[in-house]
């Protein structure tokens, strides 16, 4: 399955190479799509370097300024779908989303239409199903075909 991970960036020059390394170590066909809002710390240049080092695996969309998180995701999703991605994930470069959860989420797509995870910046958090879980726990699950309150959260 061809997977695009859309990552909006603003001042993520230090985190972006670490995220790319974590994603490319996964046993998945992952492409990183960076949407950079003209970061003053040079994130755009770092993303371009990653694209040169990983041809076909990193794509960079440079935007003229800080245009916002929502529009970055919308533009990134459209670019991913136009590029033939069969699954699109959104992930922040600050590791508030754990890349290690991605394989379980992709596996859930075999039986579901959508899989959701929530980001957390705390050591422990309450999951969507109301259970307490540590950071990095698998996402919770709901299926549009049949409802399931187990991990991961999928529709």
C-alpha positions in Angstrom: 0.0 0.0 0.0 1.4 3.4 -1.0 1.3 5.6 2.1 1.9 9.4 2.3 2.6 11.0 5.7 1.8 14.7 5.5 3.8 16.8 7.9 3.3 20.5 8.2 6.4 22.3 9.4 7.4 25.6 10.9 10.8 25.7 12.6 11.3 21.9 12.6 14.8 21.8 11.1 16.2 19.6 14.0 13.2 17.2 14.2 12.6 16.6 10.5 15.6 14.3 9.7 14.8 12.3 12.9 11.2 11.9 11.8 12.2 10.9 8.3 14.6 8.3 9.7 11.9 6.9 12.0 9.4 6.7 9.1 11.8 5.1 6.6 12.7 2.4 9.2 9.1 1.1 9.3 8.2 -1.9 7.2 5.9 0.2 5.0 6.0 1.9 1.6 6.0 5.4 3.1 6.5 8.8 1.4 7.0 11.9 3.5 5.3 15.0 2.3 6.6 18.1 4.0 4.5 21.3 3.8 6.8 24.0 5.0 5.5 27.5 5.8 8.8 29.3 5.0 10.4 28.4 8.4 13.0 31.0 9.5 15.2 28.2 10.9 15.8 26.6 7.5 13.4 23.7 7.7 12.6 24.1 4.0 16.2 23.6 3.1 16.5 20.6 5.4 13.4 19.1 3.7 15.0 19.7 0.3 18.2 18.0 1.4 16.1 15.0 2.6 14.3 14.9 -0.8 17.7 14.8 -2.5 18.9 12.0 -0.2 15.7 10.0 -0.6 14.5 10.4 -4.2 10.8 9.5 -4.5 10.4 9.2 -0.7 10.3 12.9 0.3 8.3 15.6 -1.4 8.4 19.2 -0.3 5.7 21.8 -0.7 7.2 25.3 0.0 4.6 27.9 1.0 5.2 31.7 1.0 4.7 32.3 4.7 3.0 31.1 7.8 -0.4 30.2 6.2 -1.6 27.9 9.0 -1.9 24.3 10.1 -5.3 23.5 8.6 -4.5 24.8 5.1 -1.1 23.0 5.2 -2.9 19.7 5.9 -5.5 20.3 3.2 -2.9 21.1 0.6 -0.8 18.2 1.7 -3.7 15.7 1.5 -4.6 16.9 -2.0 -1.0 16.6 -3.2 -0.8 13.1 -1.6 -4.0 11.9 -3.3 -3.0 13.5 -6.6 0.3 11.5 -6.3 -1.5 8.2 -6.1 -1.3 7.5 -2.4 -3.7 4.8 -1.2 -3.5 5.9 2.4 -2.7 9.3 3.9 -1.5 9.9 7.5 -1.0 13.2 9.2 1.9 13.5 11.6 3.6 16.4 13.4 7.4 16.6 13.2 7.7 17.2 17.0 6.9 13.5 17.7 3.5 14.2 19.3 2.5 11.5 17.0 4.4 8.2 17.4 5.6 6.8 14.0 5.7 3.3 15.6 1.9 3.3 15.7 1.7 3.6 11.9 2.0 -0.1 11.0 -0.9 -1.1 13.3 -3.0 1.7 11.8 -2.2 0.6 8.3 -3.1 -3.0 9.1 -6.4 -1.8 10.5 -7.2 -0.3 7.1 -7.6 -3.8 5.7 -10.9 -4.0 7.6 -11.8 -0.3 8.1 -12.3 2.8 6.1 -10.5 5.2 8.5 -8.1 4.8 11.4 -7.6 7.6 13.9 -5.0 8.2 16.6 -4.6 11.2 18.8 -1.4 13.1 19.6 -0.3 13.6 23.1 2.4 15.6 24.7 2.0 14.1 28.1 3.5 10.9 29.5 0.1 9.3 30.0 -3.2 10.2 28.4 -6.8 9.1 28.2 -7.6 7.3 25.0 -10.6 7.9 22.8 -12.3 4.9 24.3 -12.0 6.4 27.8 -9.2 4.1 28.9 -6.0 5.3 30.4 -2.9 4.6 28.3 0.7 5.5 28.0 2.1 7.6 25.2 2.8 5.3 22.2 -0.2 3.0 23.0 -2.0 1.7 19.9 -4.8 4.0 18.7 -8.4 3.2 19.7 -10.8 1.8 17.1 -14.3 2.3 15.6 -15.5 0.7 12.3 -18.2 2.1 10.1 -18.9 -1.5 9.0 -19.2 -2.6 12.6 -18.5 -0.8 15.8 -15.5 -1.8 17.8 -14.1 -0.1 20.8 -10.8 -1.9 20.7 -7.4 -0.5 19.7 -6.7 1.1 17.1 -9.5 3.6 16.5 -10.8 2.9 13.0 -13.8 3.6 10.8 
